[in-house]
Amino acid sequence: MTDLTIMPENYENIRSGIVELLKAARSAAARNVNSIMTATYWEIGRRIVQTEQQGESRADYGEQLIERLAVDLTKQFGRGFGNASLWRMRAFFLAWPEDRILATVLRESSNSSAINAIRERGPSVDQLAACFSLPWSAYIRLLAVKKPEARNFYEAEALRAGWTVRQLDRQITVLRTYRSF
């Protein structure tokens, strides 16, 4: 067994560097997971809207579809897929239009075969995730902002300034009285 009492002089620097590395990796992993889940929720919303538009009686059909999905998805995946969540995903898709999201994905694609694949099959969840840099809870908060230009402003400012969801909420509340969108 090695004697643990003999440590290199710079042990504290090594340890603190490793701690910072692990913290950064965990933070990056959490951001990536959040972006992927946000992209997934947008895609769920897209699929709900597309299915509704093919139905005859859209209002009734949409409610029935969401109610059934809520039961089935909650049974399979647990919390987070109730009626209210699925309605939010639908609203999220409608508030962040497909043409805007696809334009971003296409702009970030580098080769023509990737662009053709996106046009034929749609973007992958990974490609969509690059379009959603804020956490899901921030997008939920932004959904309450009714005017698209105001929503775009707050989204851009949250990204630029690195606002937390709490800061975003405060800014929306405070700036609402000052900005005339």
PETA-V705542 format. One record per residue. RES is the residue in one small letter. PHI is phi as a letter, one per 20 degrees, with the letter a starting at -180 (NA if undefined). Layout:
res->RES phi->PHI
res->RES phi->PHI
//
This chain:
res->m phi->NA
res->t phi->f
res->d phi->f
res->l phi->e
res->t phi->e
res->i phi->e
res->m phi->d
res->p phi->f
res->e phi->g
res->n phi->e
res->y phi->g
res->e phi->f
res->n phi->f
res->i phi->f
res->r phi->f
res->s phi->f
res->g phi->f
res->i phi->f
res->v phi->f
res->e phi->f
res->l phi->f
res->l phi->f
res->k phi->f
res->a phi->f
res->a phi->f
res->r phi->f
res->s phi->f
res->a phi->f
res->a phi->f
res->a phi->f
res->r phi->f
res->n phi->f
res->v phi->f
res->n phi->f
res->s phi->f
res->i phi->f
res->m phi->f
res->t phi->f
res->a phi->f
res->t phi->f
res->y phi->f
res->w phi->f
res->e phi->f
res->i phi->f
res->g phi->g
res->r phi->f
res->r phi->f
res->i phi->f
res->v phi->f
res->q phi->f
res->t phi->f
res->e phi->f
res->q phi->f
res->q phi->e
res->g phi->e
res->e phi->f
res->s phi->d
res->r phi->g
res->a phi->f
res->d phi->f
res->y phi->f
res->g phi->f
res->e phi->f
res->q phi->f
res->l phi->f
res->i phi->f
res->e phi->f
res->r phi->f
res->l phi->f
res->a phi->g
res->v phi->f
res->d phi->f
res->l phi->f
res->t phi->f
res->k phi->f
res->q phi->e
res->f phi->d
res->g phi->n
res->r phi->g
res->g phi->o
res->f phi->c
res->g phi->f
res->n phi->g
res->a phi->f
res->s phi->f
res->l phi->f
res->w phi->f
res->r phi->f
res->m phi->f
res->r phi->f
res->a phi->f
res->f phi->f
res->f phi->g
res->l phi->f
res->a phi->f
res->w phi->d
res->p phi->g
res->e phi->g
res->d phi->f
res->r phi->f
res->i phi->f
res->l phi->f
res->a phi->f
res->t phi->f
res->v phi->f
res->l phi->f
res->r phi->f
res->e phi->e
res->s phi->e
res->s phi->e
res->n phi->d
res->s phi->f
res->s phi->f
res->a phi->f
res->i phi->f
res->n phi->f
res->a phi->f
res->i phi->f
res->r phi->f
res->e phi->e
res->r phi->d
res->g phi->n
res->p phi->f
res->s phi->f
res->v phi->f
res->d phi->f
res->q phi->f
res->l phi->f
res->a phi->g
res->a phi->f
res->c phi->e
res->f phi->c
res->s phi->e
res->l phi->e
res->p phi->f
res->w phi->g
res->s phi->f
res->a phi->f
res->y phi->f
res->i phi->f
res->r phi->f
res->l phi->f
res->l phi->f
res->a phi->f
res->v phi->e
res->k phi->f
res->k phi->e
res->p phi->g
res->e phi->f
res->a phi->f
res->r phi->f
res->n phi->f
res->f phi->f
res->y phi->f
res->e phi->f
res->a phi->f
res->e phi->f
res->a phi->f
res->l phi->f
res->r phi->f
res->a phi->e
res->g phi->m
res->w phi->f
res->t phi->f
res->v phi->f
res->r phi->f
res->q phi->f
res->l phi->g
res->d phi->g
res->r phi->f
res->q phi->f
res->i phi->f
res->t phi->f
res->v phi->f
res->l phi->f
res->r phi->g
res->t phi->f
res->y phi->e
res->r phi->e
res->s phi->d
res->f phi->e
//
